[in-house]
Amino acid sequence: MGVAASLNLKMSLNINKSKVVFLGFTYVLLCLSAALVEATTREYWIAAEKVEWNYAPSGQNLIRPKMGLGVWGKALVYQKYRYIQYTDDTYTTQVEQPEWMGILGPQLQAVEGDSIKVHFLNRADKPLSIHPHGLQYDEANEGGDMKGPGAAVPPGGTFSYHWEANSDAAPGPNDPSSIVWLYHSHVDAVTEVYDGLIGTIVVTKKGMERAETHPHPKDVDKAFTTLFLVFNENDRGIVKSGQREAYKSPEEAEEGNLKHTINGFIFGNLQGLEVEQTDKVRWHLIGLGTEVDMHTAHWHGQTVLNGGRRTDVVDLLPGSMVTVDMTAKTPGNWLYHCHVADHITAGMLTRWRVVPKRSLSMQ
């Protein structure tokens, strides 16, 4: 082999080695970038606060006005607690929630593979916590079972919870592109659910998010979350200004203090469930409560797909978390209610509205 050929061979080998090194370096960078994308942390600042809650702010039965509110309208305003979201660690600027969320705490959003960090401030007058369903966590971040300081945050205290929305928290093979999980306080879980300390978490399947900064699923135009729960207000403080009429007997008081609600409202006082014709709508359904809380969520005017099965009624038991889809087709102001007979009588119903699609010039 001549000198020139030998030099050319060496140069070729060096160039190839450089290409290999460059390609290897590029591959490492891509892997690191992917890891960084997958390791997104979604951060929230949430406080528990004592509030006054009105189950029918209009003071009326908005479904059947002539029937009135019955015994359930004699007292409407009670001392309760809520989870409130703030923009940062100063806890001064609240994050506004959609009207339809009602009593629900802030909805936390994550994409499969994300971490969630919740900074919790207890502004209430008793120890409280935040316990999530579905997400992955260690015992220190369980928010329940009296394990560590996060299980019972004292009044004025703070705790930062760290949870993982890994594949075990994400939609399964037969699920839609996002699913819902509960969170609630778990120091005295029964009392605190009736207090109103309830919220939800929505996890979107990896690749189905609208953008890295926008975790909502891209195959959905509108999404709602509705909680079906009979709030037991017996032995809870009624706000004096919210007592419209005295109960006639202990039996009447016991029934009147059972508020059959969707998102904390009765007799159509839940507002804001509005979509446009042809919208793809996702409904996250939650059930909580006791043995009387056997609910059957029913839509007038449209059917839904529940795990691939076509229906217009979805069964809910306490602790149920169900996600269903529909395409809104027929304009109208439709009933949405629990189909259990005495729950209808007691006001567990509202309306959802489909309006004609706006023209592009109006959007």
Sequence and secondary structure as in RCSB ss.txt:
>XXXX:A:sequence
MGVAASLNLKMSLNINKSKVVFLGFTYVLLCLSAALVEATTREYWIAAEKVEWNYAPSGQNLIRPKMGLGVWGKA
LVYQKYRYIQYTDDTYTTQVEQPEWMGILGPQLQAVEGDSIKVHFLNRADKPLSIHPHGLQYDEANEGGDMKGPG
AAVPPGGTFSYHWEANSDAAPGPNDPSSIVWLYHSHVDAVTEVYDGLIGTIVVTKKGMERAETHPHPKDVDKAFT
TLFLVFNENDRGIVKSGQREAYKSPEEAEEGNLKHTINGFIFGNLQGLEVEQTDKVRWHLIGLGTEVDMHTAHWH
GQTVLNGGRRTDVVDLLPGSMVTVDMTAKTPGNWLYHCHVADHITAGMLTRWRVVPKRSLSMQ
>XXXX:A:secstr
  HHHHHHHHHHHHHHHHHHHHHHHHHHHHHHHHHHHHT EEEEEEEEEEEEEES TTSS SSSGGG  GGGGSB
 EEEEEEEEEESSTT  SB    GGGTT   EEEEETTEEEEEEEEE SSS B  EESSSB  GGGS  TT SGG
GSB TT EEEEEEEE TTTS  TTS SEEEEEEE  SSHHHHHHHT EEEEEEE TT EEETTEEEETT SEEEE
EEEEEEE TTS B GGGB S  SSHHHHHHHTEEEEETTB TT     EEETT EEEEEEEE SSTT  EEEEES
S  EEETTEEESEEEE TT EEEEEEE  S EEEEEEE SHHHHHTT EEEEEEE    GGG 
